[in-house]
Amino acid sequence: MPENLYSSIYEILEGKQLSISAITRELKEVGVNEHRLIMTGYLRALRDMKKLDEIDIPPSKVYRKIDTEGDNSQPDIYSLIAREIKHFDHNIGLALAVYVMTTILDRPVFKEELLKIGFTTKGINDQLSGPEHRIKESDNENLREYISGITKISIPPGDPAYEVSMDGSVLLEDANCLLVKILRLSLDMSGLTPRTKRTTIADFG
């Protein structure tokens, strides 16, 4: 599946709405040749992600761009990490998320934030009490100040926060991979990647 498939579909749908067959046909004309069943799944995923509108016009379904003009919202860091972290070894996933979040935010990551990503209280407690001790509860003296400064989500007073307790170099390769995936999801890559580049399904999460 080509890395620029998303941007190619968006270009094709500019100012019009098309069926799956029509989209597949127009993609083929610009050198993107994907099976119709693959395109069906991909378009429905874009629909579920609120990237495209799906309109039922029997016997077909047609797709069109969702108008985001004037929408200045930025991607949510929690949903981006939640989407990509599942592609990593689940034994290291929590520590990896904590490492990346603390690196990005330059502070410990609170339990409420980890729950928002999709981790569970049991999973967190298991990591804290496990023999490998990948994460630890933070004793940072500024935790109250951090809680009061977080306005995007609500952090309960006294919510515990966590840091990585293992050697960060162990996580560095996976962290770099996760950050690249998040960056790709956050930026408009259209017009920047060659049409001939081939990638694996894993590149798309």
N, C-alpha and C positions, 0 to 999 in steps of 0.2 A: 504494500500500500504506500503510495507516494506521500512524502511529508507535507507537500503543499496541497493535498486534496481538499482540505477545508477551505483554503483561500480560493482554489479553483472553482469550487461549488458556489462560493459567494460571488465571484465574478460572473459566473453564468446566470445566476439568479438576479442580477442587478436589474431592477425595473420590471421583473416579470415573475410568473409562477409556472413551474413545470412539473410534469409527472416524473416518476422514477426512471421510466424508459427514456424520456426526453433528456433528463440530466445525464444519464449514462451515455447516451448518444453524443451529446455535446462535449462531454469529457473526453470521449474517444477522439473527437475531432481535434482536440488540443493535446493529444498524446497520452491521456490518462485512460488506460484500458482496464476496468475492473468489472468483475462478474456482477450481474444484476442483483443476486442474492446478497453479496457483500455490500453493495450500495444501499439496498433496502435496510439492512441492519445499521449501517453508518448514518443514514438519514434519520432513522428513528431515534438513534442515540442523540443526534443534534437536536431533534425535537424535544427529547426528554431533558436536555440541557438548556432548553429555552433559547437555542441559537437559531432555530427555524420554526416557522409555523407549518403545521400539516393540515391541509384542507381536504375533506372527503368529497370528491366529485365523482360519483359512481360512473363507470366501474373503476376509476383510478383514484389515487391519492396524489395531490399536488403539494409542492413545497414552495415556500417563499421566505425571503429574508424578514426577520423581525426588525422593525424600525427602532433603532437605538439612538436616533438623533437627539441630542441634548442629555443623554444619559452619561453622566460623568462618574458613575460608580466604578470602583476598582475591585479587582479580584479579592476574595476573602482568603487570607492566608491559611485559615483552618480547613476550609473546604479543599484548597489546592493540595495541602499536605495529606488530608484524608483520602483524596482521590489517588495519589501516587504512592503512599506508604504501603498500600496493600500489595504492591509488586515486589516488595523486599521480604527477606526472610522474617517470618513473624517473631522469631526468637530475638531478633535485634531491632524490630520495628519501633518499639516504645523508646528505647535508648536513642535510636536514630532521630526520631521526632523531637525528643527533648534536646538533643545536641543541635539540631538544625534551628529549632525555635529559639534556644538561648543564644545561638550565634547571630541570628537575624535581629532579635529584639534586644540583645545586650543586657539581658536580665534572666533570672530563673523563670521557668514556665510553671504556671499555676495548674492545680488539679482540674479546675473548671475548664481550662483551655484544652487539656488533654481529653477530657470527657467530650468536649465539643468536636474534637478531631475524630472521636469514635472509640477511644480506649475506655476500658471499664475500671471501676474501683478495684475489682478483684485482680485484674491484670496488673494494675499499678502496684498493689500490695504484694503480689507474687514476685514482682521484680525487686521490690524493696527487701523482701525476706529471702530471696533466692540465693543460692551459693555463689553466684557470679557477681551479684551486687552491681548491676549495670547502671542503675540510677540511685540517687540518694536524696533525702529531703534536705532542702536548702535551709541554712541558718543565717542567710543574708540579713543584715540588720536593717535593710531598707525595704523589706517586704510590704510593710504598711503603706509606705510612700508609693510603691509601685501599684498597689491595689487602688489607691485613691487617684492615681494618674491614668488608669485604664478606663477609658470612656466608651470604647466601641462595644464591649460586652460587660456584663455584670459579674464581678468576682466577689463571692461571699466573704465577709470579714473573717479573718483567721484561716482562710483557705490555704492549705499547704502548697508549697512550691518545690520544684525539683530541678536538679542539675545532674549531669552525667558524672558518674563516679569512676568509670573506666578510662583508660588512656584514649584520648580523643583521636589519636592517629589510627586506631583500630577502625574507627567509623568514617575516617576522612574520605575514602574512595566512594563509599555509598552515599555520604553526605553531598559530595560534589555531583554525583549522578542525580540525586533527588533535587538539588538546587537547579540543575540544568533543566530538568523536566518542569519544575515550577516556573522557571523563566520562560520556557517555550509556551506554557499555558497562559502566561500573563501578558505576552507581547504579540503584536500583529506581525507575523513573519512573512506575510504575503510580499512577493517581489524580492525576497532575500535569499530564497533557497532554490537550487536548480531543479527543473522539472524531471531531470533524469536520475536524481538521487533516489536510491531505494532504501527503505528502512524495514524494520520488523514490526510486528503488531505491538511489541513491548514499548516501542517508541511513542505510541499513542496512548498508553495507559489503558 
